[in-house]
Amino acid sequence: MNPSVPKGALDELTLSELGAKLASGTRATDLVAQYAARIDAMDRKGPCLRAVLEMNPDAMATAEALDRELRAKGSRGPLHGIPVLLKDNIDTGDRMHTTAGSLALAAAPAARDAFIVERLRAAGAVILGKTNLSEWANLRSTRSSSGWSARGGQTRNPYRLDRTPSGSSSGSAVAVSASLCAVAIGTETDGSIVSPASVSGIVGIKPTAGLVSRSGVVPISHNYDTPGPMARTVTDAALLLAAIAGPDPRDASTELSRGKALDFASQLAPDALRGVRLGVARRLFADHDRVRAVAAKAIDVLKGLGAIVVDPVDLPSPDELQRAQLDVLLWDLRADLEAYLATRPGLSLRTLRDVIAFNEAHAAEEMPFFAQELFEMAERKGPPNDAYRTAVATVRRLSREQGLELAMTRANVDALVMPTDGPAWPIDPALGDHAISSASTYAATAGYPHVTVPAGDVFGLPIGLSFVGRPFTEARLLGLAFAFEQATHARRAPQYISPPTPEDDDVHPMWGATLPQGAEAR
C-alpha cells in the first residue's frame, strides 16, 4: 500500500457490515461524514483519484431523517441509511447537477429524480454525490481517454495511478474499489459497467435490457442503454439490483421486467455451479498469455465447483456486429439526446447541434485532448429511416439469432464465461484508449445480462471473469458469480501505486534497477 494513503474506518465494509453498525448504534450521519472525509483524503488529496464530481449538499439532512426513522419505525431494508454514489448522467431533482461530465449541461439541475433514484430513496439510501465518467458516456470521439470529462478531469485507476479506469462508469467503479462508498450506480451501452468494474477489481452487473429503467438518464441509445449496480461483492451488487429493478411508467421497455424483479440476493449459494453447463467463449479472450493464464485458473475453479465446461463455444467475429452497432448508436444519439434535453427546462441547449456548437465555443475546456467527430457524424445521420431500421435488425440478428442464442443452443449451455477485459492500459491523452480486448459487445447489443466478478490479476492489475446468459437470468448468473467469488476471494484492495521517480530507492523491474552508487550502466 502506498504509505501516503490513509486507512479508513469503512474500508472494504459490505452492506451487511454497514447495516450491523447502524443496528448497533452507528448513525447514518456518521457514515456520511466518514465517507465524505475519505473522499476528501483520497479523491481531492492523496492519490487524487478524481472519481467524485460533486457531493450532495442534502446528504446529511437525509441521513438525519433516516436515523430518526430507524429509531422510531425500524429499517426499510439493506440500503437504509447507506450512502450511495451515482454516475453523473443520472438525474437527481435536487441541488446537484447532472452533466454527463460536460460543461454544456452544468447551467441548471435536472427537474426531477430518475426513476432509479426514486427507487433508491424509497429503499432508504442516502444519495451521497455524483461520480466522474467518460464525458457523454464515451461517445464523443474515437480518440477519447476513458474516465476523462471536462467537468472532472481524468479519473485514475486505484491499482496503478497512471493506468486507465476504463469507461464510461469510471468514477463509480473507482469510488467503490477505493471504498469511497460501498455501492454505486453506473450505466452501460457497451462495456461501460463491466469494463471499469473489471479493471477496478469489483463486481459489475449489466442487466437485461428492460429490467432497470432508463428514464432520467442522459442517453446514448434506447436500444442498448441500461443502468446497473457496481459493488465489491456479488451479494452487495444483488441487493442493489433488487432495489432499482422493476417497471417504470416512463420507460415502456421495463414492462418486460414485470414479475422478474427478484430478491436476487436470496438466490446466492456456494454450490450454485454444481451441474451447470458453461461455455467458454475463447474468441473473446484477450490475446495475452497472462490473461489466458488467469482464465485457465478460473476455469479449473469452475470445474472443481461442479460446473460442466464446454470449451470452446464458437461465436462469430464481432467485427460486422460492431460496424452495424456504431450506425445504430449514431442514429440513436441524436434522437434520444434531443428527447432528453427537452426534459431539462433550465438549459438553453435543445439539439445535438447546440451541444456541438457549445463545444466549439468552449474548445479549450471541452476539447483539449480529443475532438467530437462522433457527435458530428451523428448530426449528419439525420432522423431514423429505413437504413436505420435495417441496422437495428442486423445488430439483433448478429448478436442474438446468429450470436449468443445460436452459440448457447448448439453447445447446450446455461451461460458463457470469458475474461471481461485485458489489464488496464496506460492513460494516454495523446492517442486515447488502446484496450486489447472486450467481452461486452455481444451481451450489450443483444440486451442480455452480463455479470463480471474479480478473478485474478496481471502484474497487480485486476482481471474480471464474465458470466453472460439469456434474458432475465440475472439471479442464476449472480449465483454462479457468487459461488466463484466464495471459492476464490480473488479481489484484492487497491494499492494506489505511482510510477517511481529517479529519487526512489526501490524501483520496480518495469522501470529499471537502481544502480549502486558509482556504478555505470553498460
C-alpha positions as CSV (number, residue, x, y, z in Angstrom):
1,M,0.0,0.0,0.0
2,N,1.2,3.5,-0.8
3,P,2.2,4.8,2.6
4,S,0.6,8.2,1.9
5,V,-2.9,6.6,1.6
6,P,-4.8,6.7,4.9
7,K,-6.7,3.6,6.1
8,G,-10.4,4.4,6.5
9,A,-12.8,3.1,9.1
10,L,-15.2,1.9,6.4
11,D,-12.6,0.3,4.1
12,E,-14.0,-2.8,2.3
13,L,-17.1,-2.9,4.5
14,T,-20.1,-4.6,2.9
15,L,-23.7,-3.6,3.1
16,S,-24.4,-6.2,5.8
17,E,-21.5,-4.9,7.8
18,L,-22.6,-1.3,7.5
19,G,-26.1,-2.4,8.4
20,A,-24.8,-4.1,11.5
21,K,-23.0,-0.9,12.5
22,L,-26.2,1.0,12.1
23,A,-28.1,-1.5,14.2
24,S,-25.6,-1.3,17.0
25,G,-25.6,2.5,17.3
26,T,-23.7,4.0,14.4
27,R,-25.8,6.7,12.7
28,A,-26.3,7.2,9.0
29,T,-24.9,10.7,9.6
30,D,-21.7,9.1,10.9
31,L,-21.4,7.1,7.6
32,V,-22.0,10.2,5.5
33,A,-19.3,12.1,7.5
34,Q,-16.8,9.2,7.3
35,Y,-17.3,8.7,3.5
36,A,-17.1,12.4,2.9
37,A,-13.8,12.5,4.9
38,R,-12.4,9.6,2.9
39,I,-13.4,11.3,-0.4
40,D,-11.6,14.4,0.7
41,A,-8.5,12.4,1.6
42,M,-8.4,10.1,-1.4
43,D,-10.2,11.9,-4.2
44,R,-9.3,15.6,-3.7
45,K,-5.9,14.9,-2.0
46,G,-3.6,11.9,-1.6
47,P,-3.7,9.8,-4.8
48,C,-6.2,12.3,-6.2
49,L,-8.4,9.7,-7.9
50,R,-10.9,12.3,-9.3
51,A,-13.7,9.8,-9.0
52,V,-16.3,12.0,-7.4
53,L,-17.5,15.2,-9.2
54,E,-19.9,16.6,-6.6
55,M,-21.1,15.9,-3.1
56,N,-24.8,16.1,-2.2
57,P,-25.4,19.2,0.0
58,D,-28.6,17.5,1.3
59,A,-26.9,14.2,2.2
60,M,-26.5,15.0,5.9
61,A,-30.1,16.1,6.3
62,T,-31.4,13.0,4.5
63,A,-29.2,10.8,6.8
64,E,-30.6,12.6,9.9
65,A,-34.2,11.9,8.8
66,L,-33.3,8.3,8.2
67,D,-31.7,8.0,11.6
68,R,-34.9,9.2,13.2
69,E,-37.0,6.8,11.2
70,L,-34.7,3.9,12.1
71,R,-35.1,4.6,15.8
72,A,-38.9,5.1,15.5
73,K,-40.0,2.5,12.9
74,G,-37.1,0.3,12.2
75,S,-35.2,-0.4,9.0
76,R,-36.6,-0.2,5.5
77,G,-34.1,-2.8,4.3
78,P,-30.4,-3.4,3.5
79,L,-30.0,0.1,2.0
80,H,-31.5,2.1,4.9
81,G,-29.0,4.8,5.8
82,I,-26.4,3.6,3.3
83,P,-24.6,6.3,1.3
84,V,-24.7,5.6,-2.5
85,L,-22.9,7.4,-5.3
86,L,-24.5,7.9,-8.8
87,K,-22.8,8.3,-12.2
88,D,-23.2,11.9,-13.3
89,N,-25.6,11.0,-16.2
90,I,-28.4,10.1,-13.8
91,D,-30.9,12.8,-12.9
92,T,-31.5,14.0,-9.3
93,G,-34.2,16.5,-8.7
94,D,-32.2,18.3,-6.0
95,R,-29.4,20.8,-5.8
96,M,-26.9,18.6,-7.5
97,H,-26.1,18.8,-11.2
98,T,-26.5,16.2,-13.9
99,T,-24.0,16.9,-16.6
100,A,-22.7,13.7,-18.2
101,G,-19.3,15.3,-17.4
102,S,-19.9,18.1,-19.8
103,L,-19.9,21.8,-19.0
104,A,-22.8,22.1,-21.6
105,L,-25.3,20.7,-19.1
106,A,-24.0,22.5,-16.0
107,A,-26.2,25.5,-16.1
108,A,-29.1,24.0,-14.1
109,P,-30.0,20.9,-12.2
110,A,-32.5,18.3,-13.5
111,A,-36.2,18.9,-12.9
112,R,-36.9,15.5,-11.1
113,D,-35.3,12.3,-10.0
114,A,-34.6,9.5,-12.4
115,F,-36.8,6.5,-11.7
116,I,-33.9,4.5,-10.2
117,V,-33.1,7.4,-7.9
118,E,-36.8,7.4,-6.7
119,R,-36.3,3.7,-6.0
120,L,-33.1,4.2,-4.1
121,R,-34.6,6.9,-2.0
122,A,-37.6,4.7,-1.3
123,A,-35.2,1.9,-0.1
124,G,-33.7,4.4,2.4
125,A,-30.4,5.1,0.5
126,V,-28.6,8.4,1.0
127,I,-27.6,9.9,-2.3
128,L,-24.0,10.9,-1.4
129,G,-22.9,12.5,-4.7
130,K,-22.2,12.2,-8.4
131,T,-19.2,10.4,-9.9
132,N,-17.0,11.3,-12.8
133,L,-17.3,9.5,-16.1
134,S,-16.0,9.4,-19.7
135,E,-17.7,12.5,-20.9
136,W,-21.0,11.9,-22.7
137,A,-20.6,8.2,-21.8
138,N,-17.7,7.9,-24.2
139,L,-19.5,8.5,-27.5
140,R,-18.0,11.9,-28.5
141,S,-14.7,10.9,-30.1
142,T,-12.9,7.8,-31.4
143,R,-9.7,9.1,-29.6
144,S,-11.2,9.7,-26.1
145,S,-9.4,8.9,-22.9
146,S,-11.7,6.8,-20.7
147,G,-12.5,8.5,-17.4
148,W,-11.9,12.0,-18.7
149,S,-14.5,14.7,-18.6
150,A,-14.3,18.5,-18.9
151,R,-16.0,18.8,-15.6
152,G,-14.0,16.3,-13.6
153,G,-10.7,15.8,-15.4
154,Q,-9.0,12.4,-15.6
155,T,-10.2,9.6,-13.2
156,R,-7.2,7.4,-12.1
157,N,-7.1,3.7,-11.6
158,P,-6.6,3.0,-7.9
159,Y,-4.3,0.0,-8.5
160,R,-1.8,1.9,-10.7
161,L,-2.5,5.7,-10.8
162,D,-1.0,6.0,-14.3
163,R,-3.5,3.4,-15.7
164,T,-6.9,3.8,-17.1
165,P,-10.0,3.3,-15.0
166,S,-11.7,2.3,-18.3
167,G,-15.1,3.8,-19.1
168,S,-17.6,5.2,-19.1
169,S,-18.7,4.4,-15.5
170,S,-15.1,5.2,-14.4
171,G,-15.8,7.2,-11.3
172,S,-18.4,4.8,-10.0
173,A,-16.0,1.8,-10.3
174,V,-13.1,3.6,-8.8
175,A,-15.2,5.0,-5.9
176,V,-16.4,1.5,-5.0
177,S,-12.9,0.0,-5.3
178,A,-11.3,2.7,-3.2
179,S,-14.1,2.5,-0.5
180,L,-15.4,6.0,-1.2
181,C,-18.7,4.2,-0.9
182,A,-19.9,0.6,-0.6
183,V,-22.0,0.6,-3.7
184,A,-22.6,2.8,-6.7
185,I,-24.7,3.0,-9.9
186,G,-23.2,3.0,-13.3
187,T,-24.7,2.9,-16.8
188,E,-23.7,0.8,-19.8
189,T,-24.3,1.0,-23.6
190,D,-21.4,-1.4,-24.4
191,G,-18.9,-2.2,-21.7
192,S,-19.4,0.9,-19.6
193,I,-20.2,-1.0,-16.4
194,V,-18.4,-4.3,-16.9
195,S,-15.1,-2.9,-18.2
196,P,-14.4,-0.4,-15.4
197,A,-15.6,-2.9,-12.9
198,S,-13.1,-5.5,-14.2
199,V,-10.1,-3.1,-14.2
200,S,-11.0,-1.7,-10.8
201,G,-11.4,-5.2,-9.2
202,I,-15.1,-5.0,-8.4
203,V,-18.4,-6.7,-9.3
204,G,-20.5,-5.1,-12.1
205,I,-23.9,-6.1,-13.5
206,K,-25.1,-5.1,-16.9
207,P,-28.7,-6.1,-16.6
208,T,-31.1,-7.4,-19.2
209,A,-32.5,-4.5,-21.3
210,G,-35.8,-3.6,-19.7
211,L,-35.0,-4.9,-16.2
212,V,-33.9,-1.4,-15.0
213,S,-35.4,1.9,-16.1
214,R,-33.5,4.4,-18.2
215,S,-35.9,7.4,-17.6
216,G,-34.0,10.3,-16.3
217,V,-30.6,9.0,-17.6
218,V,-28.7,11.0,-20.2
219,P,-28.9,8.7,-23.2
220,I,-26.8,7.3,-26.0
221,S,-29.2,4.7,-27.3
222,H,-32.6,3.5,-26.2
223,N,-31.7,0.2,-27.9
224,Y,-28.8,-0.6,-25.6
225,D,-28.5,1.7,-22.6
226,T,-29.1,0.4,-19.1
227,P,-28.1,1.4,-15.6
228,G,-26.7,-1.2,-13.3
229,P,-25.0,-1.9,-9.9
230,M,-21.3,-1.7,-9.0
231,A,-20.1,-3.2,-5.7
232,R,-17.2,-5.0,-4.1
233,T,-19.1,-8.2,-3.6
234,V,-21.7,-10.2,-5.5
235,T,-24.1,-10.0,-2.5
236,D,-24.0,-6.2,-2.4
237,A,-24.5,-6.0,-6.2
238,A,-27.5,-8.3,-5.9
239,L,-29.0,-6.2,-3.1
240,L,-28.5,-3.0,-5.1
241,L,-30.0,-4.6,-8.3
242,A,-33.2,-5.6,-6.3
243,A,-33.6,-2.0,-5.2
244,I,-33.5,-0.5,-8.7
245,A,-35.2,-3.1,-10.9
246,G,-38.8,-3.1,-11.9
247,P,-41.4,-1.4,-14.2
248,D,-41.4,2.3,-14.7
249,P,-44.4,4.1,-16.5
250,R,-41.8,6.5,-18.0
251,D,-39.9,3.7,-19.7
252,A,-42.1,1.3,-21.7
253,S,-39.3,-1.3,-22.1
254,T,-39.5,-2.0,-18.4
255,E,-42.9,-3.7,-18.8
256,L,-40.7,-6.7,-19.8
257,S,-39.4,-6.8,-16.2
258,R,-42.9,-7.1,-14.6
259,G,-42.7,-10.1,-12.3
260,K,-38.9,-10.6,-12.9
261,A,-37.5,-8.1,-10.3
262,L,-36.5,-10.7,-7.8
263,D,-34.9,-10.8,-4.4
264,F,-31.7,-11.6,-6.2
265,A,-29.6,-12.0,-3.0
266,S,-31.8,-14.9,-1.8
267,Q,-30.7,-16.8,-4.9
268,L,-27.0,-16.9,-3.9
269,A,-25.5,-20.2,-2.8
270,P,-21.9,-21.5,-2.7
271,D,-22.9,-24.7,-4.6
272,A,-24.7,-22.8,-7.4
273,L,-22.2,-24.0,-10.0
274,R,-22.8,-27.7,-9.4
275,G,-24.2,-29.3,-12.6
276,V,-24.4,-26.0,-14.5
277,R,-23.2,-26.2,-18.2
278,L,-20.9,-23.3,-19.0
279,G,-19.5,-22.5,-22.4
280,V,-16.0,-20.9,-22.8
281,A,-16.2,-18.1,-25.4
282,R,-12.5,-18.2,-26.4
283,R,-12.9,-15.9,-29.4
284,L,-13.5,-13.1,-26.9
285,F,-10.3,-13.7,-24.9
286,A,-7.6,-11.1,-24.8
287,D,-4.5,-12.1,-26.9
288,H,-2.3,-12.0,-23.8
289,D,-0.7,-15.0,-22.2
290,R,-1.1,-13.9,-18.6
291,V,-4.8,-13.1,-19.1
292,R,-5.2,-16.6,-20.6
293,A,-3.5,-18.0,-17.5
294,V,-5.9,-16.1,-15.2
295,A,-8.8,-17.6,-17.3
296,A,-7.3,-21.1,-17.2
297,K,-7.1,-21.0,-13.4
298,A,-10.7,-19.6,-13.2
299,I,-12.0,-22.4,-15.5
300,D,-10.3,-25.0,-13.2
301,V,-12.1,-23.5,-10.2
302,L,-15.4,-23.7,-12.1
303,K,-14.8,-27.3,-12.9
304,G,-13.8,-28.0,-9.3
305,L,-17.1,-26.5,-8.1
306,G,-19.1,-28.9,-10.2
307,A,-19.6,-27.0,-13.5
308,I,-19.7,-28.9,-16.8
309,V,-17.5,-26.9,-19.0
310,V,-17.8,-26.9,-22.8
311,D,-14.6,-25.5,-24.2
312,P,-14.7,-23.8,-26.7
313,V,-18.1,-22.5,-27.7
314,D,-18.0,-20.8,-31.0
315,L,-19.1,-17.2,-31.5
316,P,-18.6,-15.4,-34.9
317,S,-16.2,-12.5,-35.1
318,P,-17.8,-9.3,-33.7
319,D,-16.4,-7.1,-36.4
320,E,-19.6,-6.9,-38.6
321,L,-21.7,-6.6,-35.4
322,Q,-19.7,-3.6,-34.2
323,R,-19.9,-1.8,-37.5
324,A,-23.7,-2.1,-37.5
325,Q,-23.9,-1.2,-33.8
326,L,-22.0,2.1,-34.4
327,D,-24.5,3.0,-37.1
328,V,-27.4,2.4,-34.7
329,L,-25.6,4.4,-31.9
330,L,-25.1,7.4,-34.1
331,W,-28.7,7.5,-35.2
332,D,-30.0,7.0,-31.7
333,L,-27.7,9.5,-30.1
334,R,-29.2,12.5,-31.9
335,A,-32.8,11.5,-31.5
336,D,-32.5,10.2,-27.9
337,L,-30.3,13.1,-26.6
338,E,-32.7,15.7,-28.1
339,A,-35.6,14.0,-26.4
340,Y,-33.7,14.1,-23.1
341,L,-32.8,17.7,-23.5
342,A,-36.5,18.6,-23.7
343,T,-36.8,17.4,-20.1
344,R,-34.3,19.9,-18.9
345,P,-36.1,23.3,-18.8
346,G,-33.2,25.2,-17.2
347,L,-31.0,24.6,-20.2
348,S,-30.8,26.6,-23.4
349,L,-29.4,23.6,-25.4
350,R,-32.1,21.7,-27.3
351,T,-30.3,19.9,-30.1
352,L,-27.2,17.9,-30.7
353,R,-26.1,20.8,-33.0
354,D,-26.4,23.1,-29.9
355,V,-24.1,20.8,-28.0
356,I,-21.6,20.7,-30.9
357,A,-21.6,24.5,-31.1
358,F,-21.1,24.7,-27.3
359,N,-18.1,22.5,-27.5
360,E,-16.7,24.6,-30.4
361,A,-17.2,27.8,-28.4
362,H,-15.5,26.3,-25.3
363,A,-12.9,24.2,-27.1
364,A,-10.1,25.0,-24.6
365,E,-12.1,23.4,-21.8
366,E,-14.1,20.8,-23.7
367,M,-11.6,19.6,-26.3
368,P,-8.1,20.0,-25.0
369,F,-7.2,16.3,-25.9
370,F,-9.8,14.9,-28.4
371,A,-12.5,16.3,-30.6
372,Q,-16.2,15.4,-31.3
373,E,-16.2,13.6,-34.6
374,L,-18.7,11.1,-33.4
375,F,-21.1,13.9,-32.4
376,E,-20.6,15.4,-35.9
377,M,-21.2,12.0,-37.6
378,A,-24.4,11.6,-35.5
379,E,-25.6,15.0,-36.5
380,R,-25.1,14.2,-40.2
381,K,-27.2,10.9,-39.8
382,G,-30.4,12.8,-39.6
383,P,-33.7,11.2,-38.4
384,P,-34.1,7.4,-38.3
385,N,-35.0,5.9,-41.7
386,D,-35.2,2.6,-43.4
387,A,-31.4,2.2,-43.3
388,Y,-31.6,2.8,-39.5
389,R,-34.2,0.1,-39.1
390,T,-32.1,-2.3,-41.2
391,A,-29.1,-1.6,-39.0
392,V,-31.2,-2.3,-35.8
393,A,-32.4,-5.6,-37.3
394,T,-28.8,-6.5,-38.4
395,V,-27.5,-5.9,-34.8
396,R,-30.3,-8.0,-33.4
397,R,-29.7,-10.9,-35.9
398,L,-25.9,-10.9,-35.4
399,S,-25.9,-10.6,-31.6
400,R,-28.9,-12.9,-30.9
401,E,-30.0,-15.3,-33.5
402,Q,-26.6,-15.8,-35.1
403,G,-24.7,-14.9,-31.9
404,L,-25.5,-15.7,-28.3
405,E,-28.6,-17.7,-28.8
406,L,-27.1,-19.9,-31.5
407,A,-23.9,-20.4,-29.6
408,M,-25.6,-21.4,-26.3
409,T,-28.2,-23.6,-28.0
410,R,-25.7,-25.5,-30.1
411,A,-23.5,-26.1,-27.1
412,N,-26.5,-26.7,-24.8
413,V,-25.0,-24.4,-22.1
414,D,-26.7,-22.3,-19.4
415,A,-24.2,-19.4,-19.7
416,L,-21.0,-18.3,-21.3
417,V,-17.8,-17.4,-19.5
418,M,-14.7,-15.4,-20.6
419,P,-12.3,-12.8,-19.2
420,T,-14.0,-9.5,-19.1
421,D,-11.1,-7.4,-20.4
422,G,-7.4,-7.3,-20.6
423,P,-5.4,-5.4,-17.9
424,A,-5.8,-1.6,-17.6
425,W,-3.7,0.2,-20.2
426,P,-1.7,3.4,-19.6
427,I,-3.6,6.7,-19.7
428,D,-2.7,8.3,-22.9
429,P,-4.3,11.7,-23.7
430,A,-2.2,11.9,-27.0
431,L,-3.5,8.7,-28.6
432,G,-6.6,7.9,-26.5
433,D,-7.7,4.4,-25.4
434,H,-6.0,1.3,-26.6
435,A,-7.7,-1.7,-25.0
436,I,-6.6,-5.1,-26.1
437,S,-10.0,-6.9,-25.8
438,S,-13.5,-6.6,-24.5
439,A,-16.1,-9.3,-23.9
440,S,-19.0,-6.8,-23.7
441,T,-20.4,-6.3,-27.2
442,Y,-22.5,-9.4,-27.7
443,A,-24.4,-9.1,-24.4
444,A,-24.7,-5.3,-24.8
445,T,-26.2,-5.4,-28.3
446,A,-28.4,-8.4,-27.6
447,G,-29.7,-6.8,-24.4
448,Y,-28.7,-9.9,-22.4
449,P,-27.4,-9.9,-18.8
450,H,-23.6,-9.8,-18.1
451,V,-22.0,-10.1,-14.7
452,T,-18.3,-9.6,-14.0
453,V,-16.5,-10.7,-10.8
454,P,-12.8,-10.4,-9.8
455,A,-10.8,-13.4,-11.0
456,G,-7.1,-12.5,-10.6
457,D,-4.6,-10.0,-11.8
458,V,-1.8,-9.4,-14.3
459,F,1.1,-7.6,-12.6
460,G,-1.2,-6.3,-9.9
461,L,-3.8,-5.1,-12.4
462,P,-7.2,-6.8,-11.9
463,I,-8.8,-9.1,-14.4
464,G,-12.6,-9.9,-14.2
465,L,-14.4,-13.1,-15.2
466,S,-17.6,-12.6,-17.1
467,F,-20.8,-14.6,-17.0
468,V,-23.3,-14.0,-19.8
469,G,-26.7,-15.6,-20.0
470,R,-30.1,-15.4,-21.6
471,P,-32.6,-12.6,-20.8
472,F,-33.7,-12.2,-17.2
473,T,-31.3,-14.8,-15.9
474,E,-29.6,-12.3,-13.5
475,A,-30.5,-14.5,-10.4
476,R,-28.8,-17.5,-11.9
477,L,-25.7,-15.6,-13.2
478,L,-25.3,-13.9,-9.8
479,G,-25.5,-17.3,-8.2
480,L,-22.7,-18.6,-10.4
481,A,-20.6,-15.5,-9.8
482,F,-21.2,-15.8,-6.0
483,A,-20.0,-19.4,-6.0
484,F,-16.9,-18.5,-7.9
485,E,-16.3,-15.5,-5.6
486,Q,-16.6,-17.5,-2.4
487,A,-14.2,-20.1,-3.7
488,T,-11.5,-17.7,-4.8
489,H,-11.8,-14.4,-2.9
490,A,-9.8,-13.0,-5.8
491,R,-10.5,-9.3,-5.0
492,R,-7.5,-7.5,-3.5
493,A,-7.8,-4.0,-2.2
494,P,-6.1,-1.4,-4.4
495,Q,-2.5,-0.3,-3.7
496,Y,-2.5,3.2,-5.3
497,I,0.9,2.7,-6.8
498,S,2.5,5.6,-8.6
499,P,5.3,5.3,-11.2
500,P,8.6,5.7,-9.3
501,T,10.8,8.8,-9.7
502,P,14.6,8.6,-10.1
503,E,14.9,9.5,-6.4
504,D,13.1,6.4,-5.3
505,D,15.3,3.8,-3.6
506,D,13.4,0.7,-4.8
507,V,12.4,0.6,-8.4
508,H,10.0,-2.0,-10.0
509,P,11.7,-4.1,-12.7
510,M,9.4,-2.4,-15.2
511,W,11.2,0.8,-14.6
512,G,14.7,-0.4,-14.3
513,A,17.0,-1.3,-11.4
514,T,18.6,1.2,-9.1
515,L,22.4,1.1,-9.6
516,P,24.8,1.0,-6.7
517,Q,26.5,4.4,-6.1
518,G,29.4,4.8,-8.5
519,A,28.2,2.0,-10.9
520,E,27.9,2.7,-14.6
521,A,25.2,1.3,-16.9
522,R,26.8,-0.6,-19.8
